[in-house]
Amino acid sequence: DGFSDVPLTSVFGGYILSGSPFVEEAGAACNTLLRQAVEKFGDRWVFTLNIYPYFDTSNALDKGTTDKCTKATKSSVCFDDDCNLPKMATTMRQRMQLLTGTTTSLLWIGETGWSSPQAETLAGSNKQMAA
């Protein structure tokens, strides 16, 4: 009984946002898990999202270059309203509201950043972006 007030969470990456409100597919039944967690734990449940703009497939190389990504980097490491992290956090909160029907659910940002050295899992033109 000593742990009945302890917040509970599971950490998700940006891929969770690929469904509506969250991804629901074989091996990634996130809607189901989150709905059940909210029903069972109520306000103890905390949504947690790792936001890595570095892996955003909409990042593009600077025009006329084959390895520069100044614009993508700038948008990925800032905290202004039009930057990647605040936009993803806003999207996450909107999806949380769709799932729960409330705006009061707690959201934790687990991790964020621009990887250095370059991650081996980058896809598309992101592979040419210097770390």
N, C-alpha and C positions, 0 to 999 in steps of 0.2 A: 504493500500500500504506500510505501515511502516514495515511490516513483510515479504516483498517479498524476502529478502536475508537470512532469518533465515533458518538454516538447519532443515530438517525434517527426522524423523526416526521412526522405530518401532523395539522393542527389541525382538530378537529371541533366543531360546535355541539351544543346540546342535542337537536336533531332526530335525531341518531344513535340516541338512546335510544328512538325510537318503534317500533323493531323488536326482534326477539329472536334473538340477544342484541343485535344492532344492526340498523338499517334496511337492507333489501335490496330495492331496487326499481329500475326503469329510471332511470338518471341518478344513482342513489345506491346503488351496490353496495358498501356499507360492510363487510358481513360478508365478502364475497369479498376485498376489498382488505386488510382487517386480517388475515384468516387467511393470505393469501399473504405479507404483510409479516412476520408472526411466524414463519412457516415459513422464509422466506428469510434474515431478519436475526437471528432469535433474540432474545437479551437486548439487542441493540443497538436493537431497536424499542421506542419509548416511545409510549404512548398519551397524547394531549393533548386536553383538553376545555376549551372556553370555556364558562363557566357564567354565564349572564345571567338571574338570577331575574326580572328586569324583564319578560322576554317570557313568563313562565310564565302560561299561560292559566287556571290555577286561582286566580290572584290575583283578589281581589274588592274592590269598593269597600266602605268602611265602611258598616254598616247605616244607612239613613236619609240617606245623602249621595249626591250625584251627581258628586263630584270629589275625595273624600278616600279615602286608602288607607293609613291609619296601620298597621293590622295587617299588610297585605301588605308594606309597606316594612320594618317591623321584622323580619319573618321573612326578608326578602330581603337584608338588609345585616348580619346577625349571623353569628357563627361557632359558636353553641351547637349541640349535637347535633341538636336538633329544628328547626334553621333550614334554609333552602333549600339553601345552598351545601354544607354537610356531607352533607345527604341526597342531593343529586345526585352528589357525589363517591363516596359509598357505593354508590349504584346503579351508577355507572360501574365501580367496582372489582368488583362482583358480576358485571356483564356481561362484563368482561374475563376473569374466572375461567371463566365459561361458555364463552367462545371459546377460551381457551388451556389450560384444565385446571389452571392453577397460580395461586397467590396472590402470586407474586414479580414479576410484570410491573410495570414502572415507570409511574406516572401523573403527568403534569404538568398543573397547572391553568394554562391559557394566559392567560385574561382573566376578569374578573368585574366586576360593578358594577351600578349603577342609573343609567341614562342621564340626563344633563342637558346640553342641552335634550332635550325629549321626542323620541323616535325616530318618524319618519313611518311605520314598518312595524308599529307596535303594532296588535293585533287585539282585538276584543271590548271588554269593559269596561275593559281596560287603556288604551284611548284616552282615557278620562276621568281617568286617574290623573295627578296633577300630577308633573312631573319634579323 
